Amino acid sequence: MQDNQVAAHRITDRDDVAVALRCLREGERITVQGEQSAVTVGVVQEVPRGHKVALRDIGKGEAIFKYGSPIGAASVEIPAGSHVHIHNLEGGRGRGDR
């Protein structure tokens, strides 16, 4: 399933995730534009509007970038097209121990 509406947004080509601008449905393919390049990914599970979708495979422990800055690390392996949220992202912002 695809439509002409922009599906997700990323700020920089460095971003590992994009923010869903609408509900992303399992099985659809989306293309997300960056500064100089676009990434196409198959959505592997529903991603609610306003949540993050992985634009590449992210290994456990890897830093995850959003809006050009690290927002935390993957707590598990995250396949491209997956919903990225508190179930698989250990946030690094606002923590006193980092």
ZIGI-V35418 format. One record per pair of residues at least 24 apart in sequence whose C-alpha atoms are under 10 Angstrom apart, sorted by the first residue. I is the first residue (numbers start at 1). J is the second residue. If there is no record, write none. Layout:
<<I & J> <I & J>>
This chain:
<<1 & 25> <1 & 26> <1 & 27> <1 & 28> <1 & 29> <1 & 30> <2 & 27> <2 & 28> <2 & 29> <2 & 30> <2 & 31> <3 & 28> <3 & 29> <3 & 30> <6 & 30> <6 & 31> <6 & 32> <6 & 33> <7 & 31> <7 & 32> <7 & 49> <8 & 32> <8 & 33> <8 & 49> <8 & 50> <8 & 51> <8 & 52> <8 & 53> <9 & 33> <9 & 34> <9 & 50> <9 & 52> <9 & 53> <9 & 67> <10 & 34> <10 & 35> <10 & 38> <10 & 52> <10 & 55> <10 & 66> <10 & 67> <10 & 68> <11 & 35> <11 & 66> <11 & 67> <11 & 68> <12 & 36> <12 & 37> <12 & 65> <12 & 66> <12 & 67> <12 & 68> <12 & 69> <13 & 37> <13 & 38> <13 & 39> <13 & 65> <13 & 66> <13 & 67> <13 & 68> <14 & 64> <14 & 65> <14 & 66> <14 & 67> <14 & 68> <14 & 69> <15 & 54> <15 & 55> <15 & 56> <15 & 64> <15 & 65> <15 & 66> <15 & 67> <15 & 68> <15 & 69> <15 & 70> <16 & 52> <16 & 53> <16 & 54> <16 & 55> <16 & 56> <16 & 57> <16 & 58> <16 & 63> <16 & 64> <16 & 65> <16 & 66> <16 & 67> <16 & 68> <16 & 69> <16 & 70> <16 & 80> <17 & 51> <17 & 52> <17 & 53> <17 & 54> <17 & 55> <17 & 56> <17 & 58> <17 & 64> <17 & 65> <17 & 66> <17 & 67> <17 & 80> <17 & 81> <17 & 82> <17 & 83> <17 & 84> <18 & 50> <18 & 51> <18 & 52> <18 & 53> <18 & 54> <18 & 55> <18 & 65> <18 & 66> <18 & 67> <18 & 81> <18 & 84> <19 & 47> <19 & 48> <19 & 49> <19 & 50> <19 & 51> <19 & 52> <19 & 53> <19 & 54> <19 & 66> <19 & 67> <19 & 84> <20 & 47> <20 & 48> <20 & 49> <20 & 50> <20 & 51> <20 & 52> <20 & 53> <20 & 83> <21 & 47> <21 & 48> <21 & 49> <21 & 50> <21 & 51> <21 & 52> <22 & 47> <22 & 48> <22 & 49> <22 & 50> <22 & 51> <23 & 47> <23 & 48> <23 & 49> <23 & 50> <23 & 51> <24 & 48> <24 & 49> <24 & 51> <24 & 53> <24 & 81> <24 & 83> <26 & 81> <26 & 82> <27 & 81> <28 & 81> <29 & 81> <30 & 55> <30 & 81> <31 & 55> <40 & 80> <40 & 81> <41 & 80> <41 & 81> <41 & 82> <42 & 80> <42 & 81> <42 & 82> <43 & 79> <43 & 80> <43 & 81> <43 & 82> <43 & 83> <44 & 79> <44 & 80> <44 & 81> <44 & 82> <44 & 83> <45 & 81> <45 & 82> <45 & 83> <46 & 81> <46 & 82> <46 & 83> <47 & 81> <47 & 82> <47 & 83> <47 & 84> <47 & 85> <48 & 83> <51 & 83> <51 & 84> <51 & 85> <52 & 81> <52 & 82> <52 & 83> <52 & 84> <52 & 85> <53 & 78> <53 & 79> <53 & 80> <53 & 81> <53 & 82> <53 & 83> <53 & 84> <53 & 85> <54 & 78> <54 & 79> <54 & 80> <54 & 81> <54 & 82> <54 & 83> <54 & 84> <55 & 79> <55 & 80> <55 & 81> <55 & 82> <56 & 80> <56 & 81> <56 & 82> <57 & 81> <57 & 82> <58 & 82> <60 & 88> <60 & 89> <61 & 89> <61 & 90> <62 & 89> <63 & 89> <63 & 90> <63 & 91> <63 & 92> <64 & 89> <64 & 90> <64 & 91> <64 & 92>>
